[in-house]
Amino acid sequence: MLKMLLDAAGGIVVTNDGNAILRELDLAHPAAKSMIELSRTQDEEVGDGTTSVIVLAGEMLHVAEDFINKNYHPTVICRELSGMEGVCFTAYSKSLEDAVAALDKIAMSIDVKDRYCRFNHVS
């Protein structure tokens, strides 16, 4: 979905790129700046997933909020959040296995040298 923004110079920017939207924000809060940097790094390293990484980081901050409100030390919070890594990795691994199994069910062999066959299967 496209979003229309006004940049600092008053120009109109139309984009569906999460990183482009975040670049236009002028924020002073250190956590917000870290989120923008996270999105920028994701865009540079992978080229996609900027919105997803912000949503994931936002959820991690949401989980950390309970620890912050209880005055836990930041290193304790990091240790607790890193414990979530294993749970996330297990869930992603299971999802990957399920996706590969689903693709295996619908996959079909084609003769790449047969142009007619390639065209019919691709279109």
TORMAR-892441 format. One record per atom (N, C-alpha, C): z, x, y; atom name; residue in one letter. Coordinates in pm, 1 decimal. Each point is the difference from the previous one (the first is absolute). Layout:
ATOM         z         x         y  name  resn
ATOM         Z         X         Y    CA     A
...
***
This chain:
ATOM         z         x         y  name  resn
ATOM       0.0      84.2    -116.2     N     M
ATOM       0.0     -84.2     116.2    CA     M
ATOM       0.0      90.0     124.1     C     M
ATOM     -88.8     -28.1      91.4     N     L
ATOM      -9.5      79.3     121.8    CA     L
ATOM     109.2     -39.8      98.9     C     L
ATOM      49.4      99.4      71.6     N     K
ATOM      98.6     -22.3     104.7    CA     K
ATOM     -57.5      50.0     131.3     C     K
ATOM      29.2     -70.0     108.6     N     M
ATOM     -45.4      41.4     131.7    CA     M
ATOM     120.7      49.9      78.5     C     M
ATOM     -10.9     123.1      51.1     N     L
ATOM     109.1      62.8      73.7    CA     L
ATOM     -48.0      44.1     136.6     C     L
ATOM      94.0      17.5      89.8     N     L
ATOM     -28.9      62.8     128.7    CA     L
ATOM      55.5     141.0      -4.6     C     L
ATOM     -85.0      99.5      29.2     N     D
ATOM      48.6     137.9       0.5    CA     D
ATOM      67.2      31.1     132.9     C     D
ATOM      51.4     121.9      13.6     N     A
ATOM      75.6      39.4     119.9    CA     A
ATOM     -83.6     -10.4     126.8     C     A
ATOM    -131.2      19.3     -12.4     N     A
ATOM     -88.2      -6.1     116.7    CA     A
ATOM     -45.8    -142.3      30.3     C     A
ATOM      43.7     -97.1     -79.6     N     G
ATOM     -38.6    -138.5      21.9    CA     G
ATOM    -125.8     -40.3     -74.5     C     G
ATOM     -55.1      90.9     -79.2     N     G
ATOM    -119.0     -31.2     -78.6    CA     G
ATOM      35.5     -79.1    -124.5     C     G
ATOM     -98.2     -67.4     -53.8     N     I
ATOM      20.6     -80.6    -120.0    CA     I
ATOM     -38.4      81.7    -122.7     C     I
ATOM      88.6      -0.8     -98.7     N     V
ATOM     -24.0      68.1    -127.2    CA     V
ATOM       5.4    -106.3    -109.2     C     V
ATOM    -105.6      -9.0     -81.5     N     V
ATOM      -3.3     -92.6    -112.5    CA     V
ATOM      -0.9      83.7    -127.0     C     V
ATOM      98.3     -22.9     -87.5     N     T
ATOM      10.8      81.0    -121.0    CA     T
ATOM      73.0     -75.7    -109.9     C     T
ATOM     -20.8      44.3    -122.9     N     N
ATOM      79.8     -49.5    -112.2    CA     N
ATOM      74.9     116.1     -64.9     C     N
ATOM      -1.4     115.1      66.2     N     D
ATOM      63.6     121.5     -50.7    CA     D
ATOM     143.7       7.7      51.0     C     D
ATOM      95.5      -0.4     -94.2     N     G
ATOM     141.2       5.2      37.7    CA     G
ATOM      34.4     122.6      81.5     C     G
ATOM     -59.0     114.4     -35.3     N     N
ATOM      26.9     123.4      72.9    CA     N
ATOM     -50.4      -9.5     143.9     C     N
ATOM    -117.1     -59.1      19.7     N     A
ATOM     -54.0     -15.1     135.5    CA     A
ATOM      90.6     -89.1      84.4     C     A
ATOM      54.1    -102.7     -60.4     N     I
ATOM      91.0     -89.9      71.7    CA     I
ATOM     126.2      75.2      40.5     C     I
ATOM      56.9      76.0     -92.4     N     L
ATOM     122.4      74.3      29.9    CA     L
ATOM     -22.5     107.8     105.4     C     L
ATOM    -118.9      60.7       0.7     N     R
ATOM     -30.2     103.6     100.1    CA     R
ATOM       4.9     -55.4     141.6     C     R
ATOM     -28.9    -128.4      15.4     N     E
ATOM      -2.4     -61.8     132.5    CA     E
ATOM     139.5     -35.5      51.1     C     E
ATOM     100.0       5.1     -86.7     N     L
ATOM     136.1     -34.6      40.8    CA     L
ATOM      66.3     117.1      71.3     C     L
ATOM      70.6     -30.4     106.4     N     D
ATOM      75.9     101.4      73.2    CA     D
ATOM     147.9     -27.6     -26.2     C     D
ATOM      56.0      74.6     -95.0     N     L
ATOM     136.8     -25.5     -43.8    CA     L
ATOM      90.3     119.0      29.2     C     L
ATOM     126.7     -28.2      28.6     N     A
ATOM      95.3     106.7      29.0    CA     A
ATOM     100.2      20.7    -113.7     C     A
ATOM      20.2    -100.5     -83.0     N     H
ATOM     100.7       9.1    -105.7    CA     H
ATOM     -42.5     102.9    -105.0     C     H
ATOM      90.7      91.4     -37.5     N     P
ATOM     -34.9     105.1     -97.0    CA     P
ATOM     -47.8     -54.1    -134.9     C     P
ATOM      60.7    -107.9     -48.2     N     A
ATOM     -42.2     -56.9    -128.2    CA     A
ATOM    -141.3     -56.5      10.6     C     A
ATOM     -29.7     -64.2     111.4     N     A
ATOM    -134.6     -54.6      20.7    CA     A
ATOM    -102.9     112.2       7.2     C     A
ATOM      35.5     108.1      68.6     N     K
ATOM     -91.0     115.4       7.3    CA     K
ATOM     -22.3      59.8    -138.4     C     K
ATOM     105.0       2.4     -81.6     N     S
ATOM     -13.3      51.5    -136.9    CA     S
ATOM     -94.0     -87.8     -81.9     C     S
ATOM       8.6    -130.9      19.6     N     M
ATOM     -88.7     -91.6     -71.6    CA     M
ATOM    -145.8      23.5      40.0     C     M
ATOM     -23.7      21.7     128.1     N     I
ATOM    -136.1      27.2      46.4    CA     I
ATOM     -50.0     131.5     -58.3     C     I
ATOM      86.1      99.8      -4.2     N     E
ATOM     -37.5     129.0     -58.8    CA     E
ATOM     -28.6     -16.0    -149.5     C     E
ATOM      77.6     -80.8     -66.9     N     L
ATOM     -21.6     -28.1    -141.6    CA     L
ATOM    -138.0     -62.3     -21.6     C     L
ATOM     -34.7     -95.6      83.1     N     S
ATOM    -130.1     -65.1      -9.8    CA     S
ATOM    -113.3      97.9      28.5     C     S
ATOM      17.9      83.7     101.5     N     R
ATOM    -102.4      98.6      35.1    CA     R
ATOM     -22.5      98.0    -115.1     C     R
ATOM     108.3      46.5     -60.3     N     T
ATOM     -10.0      93.4    -111.7    CA     T
ATOM     -69.3     -65.7    -118.8     C     T
ATOM      35.1    -124.5     -29.3     N     Q
ATOM     -65.0     -72.9    -109.5    CA     Q
ATOM    -150.0      -9.3      25.1     C     Q
ATOM     -37.9     -29.9     123.2     N     D
ATOM    -141.9     -11.9      34.6    CA     D
ATOM     -72.1     133.4     -15.5     C     D
ATOM      63.2     108.5      44.2     N     E
ATOM     -62.7     132.1      -9.8    CA     E
ATOM     -11.7      47.1    -144.5     C     E
ATOM     103.4     -23.5     -79.8     N     E
ATOM       2.2      51.1    -137.4    CA     E
ATOM     -82.4     -84.5     -96.4     C     E
ATOM       4.9    -132.6      17.0     N     V
ATOM     -62.8     -89.3     -97.0    CA     V
ATOM    -116.0     -78.1      60.2     C     V
ATOM      10.1     -33.4     128.3     N     G
ATOM    -106.2     -76.0      65.1    CA     G
ATOM      16.6    -150.3     -11.1     C     G
ATOM     105.7     -45.3     -65.2     N     D
ATOM      22.4    -142.8     -18.0    CA     D
ATOM     148.4     -22.0     -30.3     C     D
ATOM      42.5    -124.5       2.9     N     G
ATOM     137.4     -31.8     -38.1    CA     G
ATOM     100.9      13.1     111.7     C     G
ATOM     -47.1       6.2     124.7     N     T
ATOM      94.2      19.1     110.6    CA     T
ATOM      94.7    -118.4      14.5     C     T
ATOM     -51.8    -120.3     -13.0     N     T
ATOM      85.9    -117.4      11.7    CA     T
ATOM      97.3      -6.3    -117.1     C     T
ATOM     -48.0      31.3    -119.7     N     S
ATOM      86.2      -3.4    -118.7    CA     S
ATOM     115.6      98.1      11.5     C     S
ATOM     -27.0     119.8      51.3     N     V
ATOM     105.8     100.2      10.5    CA     V
ATOM     103.7     -42.7     104.3     C     V
ATOM     -42.6     -69.6     103.5     N     I
ATOM      93.8     -50.8     100.4    CA     I
ATOM      86.0    -110.8     -60.7     C     I
ATOM     -60.9     -89.2     -77.2     N     V
ATOM      75.9    -107.6     -65.1    CA     V
ATOM     101.8      58.6     -97.3     C     V
ATOM     -41.6      98.9     -79.0     N     L
ATOM      90.9      64.3     -95.1    CA     L
ATOM     115.1      70.1      72.5     C     L
ATOM     -31.6      75.1     104.6     N     A
ATOM     104.3      68.9      77.0    CA     A
ATOM      93.1    -101.2      67.1     C     A
ATOM     -56.6    -109.8      47.2     N     G
ATOM      81.6    -104.9      60.9    CA     G
ATOM      98.4     -59.9     -99.1     C     G
ATOM     -44.7     -18.5    -122.8     N     E
ATOM      89.4     -52.7    -103.7    CA     E
ATOM     109.5     100.7     -32.4     C     E
ATOM     -35.4     128.4      -2.5     N     M
ATOM     102.2     102.9     -24.4    CA     M
ATOM     103.3       0.0     112.4     C     M
ATOM     -45.0     -17.3     123.4     N     L
ATOM      93.9      -8.3     112.5    CA     L
ATOM      87.0    -125.1     -11.1     C     L
ATOM     -60.2    -108.1     -46.4     N     H
ATOM      75.9    -124.1     -18.6    CA     H
ATOM     111.7      20.8    -102.5     C     H
ATOM     -32.0      67.4    -110.1     N     V
ATOM     101.1      30.4    -102.4    CA     V
ATOM     106.6      93.0      57.7     C     V
ATOM     -42.4      97.5      79.4     N     A
ATOM      93.4      96.5      58.8    CA     A
ATOM      93.1     -65.2     102.4     C     A
ATOM     -42.3    -111.9      56.5     N     E
ATOM      80.2     -66.0     103.2    CA     E
ATOM     140.7     -34.0     -50.0     C     E
ATOM      10.9     -45.4    -123.7     N     D
ATOM     132.5     -31.2     -55.9    CA     D
ATOM      89.1     124.0      -2.5     C     D
ATOM     -58.0     113.6     -39.7     N     F
ATOM      76.8     125.0      -3.7    CA     F
ATOM      40.4      43.6     140.9     C     F
ATOM     -91.2     -15.6      93.9     N     I
ATOM      28.1      38.6     139.2    CA     I
ATOM     114.1     -85.2      55.4     C     I
ATOM      -6.1    -130.2     -26.3     N     N
ATOM     105.0     -90.2      48.5    CA     N
ATOM     136.4      30.7     -61.4     C     N
ATOM       0.7      61.6    -117.8     N     K
ATOM     125.4      38.4     -65.7    CA     K
ATOM      40.2     143.1      35.2     C     K
ATOM     -69.8      60.1      96.7     N     N
ATOM      27.5     135.6      49.2    CA     N
ATOM     -14.3     108.5    -106.2     C     N
ATOM     -95.9     -16.5     -90.5     N     Y
ATOM     -29.0     105.1     -97.5    CA     Y
ATOM     -66.0     117.4      71.7     C     Y
ATOM      24.2     118.6     -49.4     N     H
ATOM     -63.1     119.7      55.1    CA     H
ATOM    -148.9      -2.5     -35.5     C     H
ATOM     -87.5      49.0      90.3     N     P
ATOM    -145.0      -1.1     -27.0    CA     P
ATOM     -40.1      66.7    -131.9     C     P
ATOM      70.4     105.9     -40.2     N     T
ATOM     -36.7      64.4    -127.0    CA     T
ATOM      29.8     -90.8    -119.5     C     T
ATOM     105.2     -79.8      10.6     N     V
ATOM      32.2     -95.4    -106.8    CA     V
ATOM    -107.5    -108.2      -5.5     C     V
ATOM     -43.4     -45.8     116.0     N     I
ATOM    -106.0    -101.5       5.7    CA     I
ATOM    -127.5      54.6     -63.9     C     I
ATOM     -36.1     122.8      34.3     N     C
ATOM    -120.9      61.6     -57.2    CA     C
ATOM      11.1      11.8    -151.1     C     C
ATOM     117.3      36.8     -47.2     N     R
ATOM      20.2      12.7    -144.4    CA     R
ATOM     -16.7    -136.1     -68.0     C     R
ATOM      54.9    -104.2      60.8     N     E
ATOM     -12.0    -134.7     -56.6    CA     E
ATOM    -145.5     -46.1       0.2     C     E
ATOM     -70.0      24.8     110.2     N     L
ATOM    -140.2     -41.3       8.2    CA     L
ATOM     -86.8      79.3     -95.9     C     L
ATOM      30.3     128.0     -19.8     N     S
ATOM     -80.8      79.1     -92.8    CA     S
ATOM      21.9     -47.3    -143.0     C     S
ATOM     112.2     -63.9     -26.6     N     G
ATOM      22.4     -59.1    -131.5    CA     G
ATOM     -95.6    -115.3     -26.8     C     G
ATOM     -50.6     -61.4     106.5     N     M
ATOM     -98.0    -107.0     -13.7    CA     M
ATOM    -134.9      54.6     -45.4     C     M
ATOM     -21.9     130.1      20.5     N     E
ATOM    -126.9      62.4     -36.4    CA     E
ATOM     -36.9     -27.4    -144.5     C     E
ATOM      95.7      20.2     -89.7     N     G
ATOM     -26.4     -19.9    -142.4    CA     G
ATOM     -39.3    -142.8     -31.7     C     G
ATOM      66.8     -95.3      64.1     N     V
ATOM     -31.5    -140.9     -21.1    CA     V
ATOM    -141.1     -29.1      48.4     C     V
ATOM     -33.7      50.3     119.5     N     C
ATOM    -133.9     -21.8      55.5    CA     C
ATOM    -105.5      64.6     -88.3     C     C
ATOM      25.6     123.3     -44.5     N     F
ATOM     -97.2      70.6     -83.0    CA     F
ATOM     -23.8     -75.5    -130.1     C     F
ATOM     107.0     -49.9     -60.9     N     T
ATOM     -13.2     -75.7    -124.4    CA     T
ATOM     -83.1    -125.8      22.5     C     T
ATOM      25.7     -70.1     109.6     N     A
ATOM     -75.3    -122.3      30.2    CA     A
ATOM    -147.1      31.3      24.6     C     A
ATOM     -27.5     107.1      75.1     N     Y
ATOM    -139.3      36.9      26.1    CA     Y
ATOM     -69.9      44.4    -128.0     C     Y
ATOM      69.6      73.1     -86.0     N     S
ATOM     -59.0      44.1    -126.9    CA     S
ATOM     -35.9    -119.6     -87.2     C     S
ATOM      90.3     -97.5      -7.0     N     K
ATOM     -26.1    -120.8     -78.4    CA     K
ATOM    -117.9     -76.5      59.1     C     K
ATOM      -5.8     -10.6     132.0     N     S
ATOM    -111.3     -68.7      65.4    CA     S
ATOM    -131.6      70.2     -28.8     C     S
ATOM       2.3     133.4       2.8     N     L
ATOM    -120.5      76.9     -30.2    CA     L
ATOM     -45.3     -25.4    -143.4     C     L
ATOM      93.0       1.8     -93.8     N     E
ATOM     -34.4     -27.9    -140.0    CA     E
ATOM     -61.2    -139.2     -14.3     C     E
ATOM      58.8     -99.1      66.4     N     D
ATOM     -52.1    -136.7      -6.6    CA     D
ATOM    -139.9      -8.7      60.0     C     D
ATOM     -21.0      69.1     112.5     N     A
ATOM    -131.5      -1.6      64.7    CA     A
ATOM    -105.5      64.9     -88.5     C     A
ATOM      33.0     113.2     -60.6     N     V
ATOM     -94.5      68.7     -88.9    CA     V
ATOM     -31.0     -87.8    -120.8     C     V
ATOM     100.0     -65.5     -56.0     N     A
ATOM     -22.1     -88.6    -114.8    CA     A
ATOM     -91.7    -116.1      37.8     C     A
ATOM      21.8     -57.8     118.3     N     A
ATOM     -85.0    -110.5      45.5    CA     A
ATOM    -143.6      46.7      20.8     C     A
ATOM     -17.5     118.6      56.7     N     L
ATOM    -134.7      53.6      20.3    CA     L
ATOM     -67.8      31.5    -132.4     C     L
ATOM      76.8      50.9     -96.0     N     D
ATOM     -56.1      28.6    -132.8    CA     D
ATOM     -53.5    -127.1     -65.9     C     D
ATOM      65.7    -113.1      23.9     N     K
ATOM     -43.6    -126.7     -59.4    CA     K
ATOM    -134.1     -46.9      56.5     C     K
ATOM     -25.7      26.5     127.7     N     I
ATOM    -123.2     -50.3      61.6    CA     I
ATOM    -108.6     106.3      13.3     C     I
ATOM      32.6     123.9     -35.7     N     A
ATOM     -97.5     108.6      12.4    CA     A
ATOM    -113.5     -19.2     -99.7     C     A
ATOM    -119.1      42.8      39.2     N     M
ATOM    -115.2      -4.8     -89.5    CA     M
ATOM     -79.8     128.3      15.8     C     M
ATOM     -60.5      41.3    -108.0     N     S
ATOM     -81.3     121.3       2.6    CA     S
ATOM    -139.1     -33.4      51.6     C     S
ATOM     -55.0      90.4      78.5     N     I
ATOM    -137.6     -16.2      46.5    CA     I
ATOM     -73.2     132.1     -17.0     C     I
ATOM    -130.4     -11.1     -10.6     N     D
ATOM     -84.6     118.3      -7.4    CA     D
ATOM     -35.9      37.9     143.5     C     D
ATOM      56.1     108.4      50.0     N     V
ATOM     -22.2      38.2     139.5    CA     V
ATOM    -144.7      39.5      26.9     C     V
ATOM     -76.0      28.0    -103.9     N     K
ATOM    -141.3      35.6      17.9    CA     K
ATOM     -88.8    -123.7       9.2     C     K
ATOM      52.5    -114.0     -41.6     N     D
ATOM     -75.5    -125.3       3.1    CA     D
ATOM      26.9     -70.6     133.0     C     D
ATOM     -96.8       7.7      90.7     N     R
ATOM      17.2     -54.3     134.2    CA     R
ATOM      24.6    -151.1      -3.8     C     R
ATOM     -72.7     -71.2     -84.1     N     Y
ATOM      15.3    -144.5     -11.4    CA     Y
ATOM     142.3     -35.2     -44.3     C     Y
ATOM      50.7      72.1     -98.1     N     C
ATOM     135.7     -21.7     -50.9    CA     C
ATOM     103.7      27.5     108.9     C     C
ATOM     -17.1     110.1      71.6     N     R
ATOM      93.3      34.3     108.9    CA     R
ATOM       1.1    -108.7     105.6     C     R
ATOM    -118.4     -44.7      40.7     N     F
ATOM     -11.2     -99.9     105.5    CA     F
ATOM      66.8    -131.1     -41.2     C     F
ATOM     -23.5     -44.4    -122.4     N     N
ATOM      56.6    -127.3     -46.2    CA     N
ATOM     151.8       4.2     -10.7     C     N
ATOM      54.7     112.2     -40.9     N     H
ATOM     144.9       8.6     -15.5    CA     H
ATOM      71.7      19.7     132.9     C     H
ATOM     -64.3      65.3      92.3     N     V
ATOM      63.3      27.1     128.6    CA     V
ATOM      -6.9    -121.9      90.7     C     V
ATOM    -109.3     -73.6      -4.6     N     S
ATOM     -16.9    -112.4      93.0    CA     S
ATOM      58.3    -127.1     -48.1     C     S
***
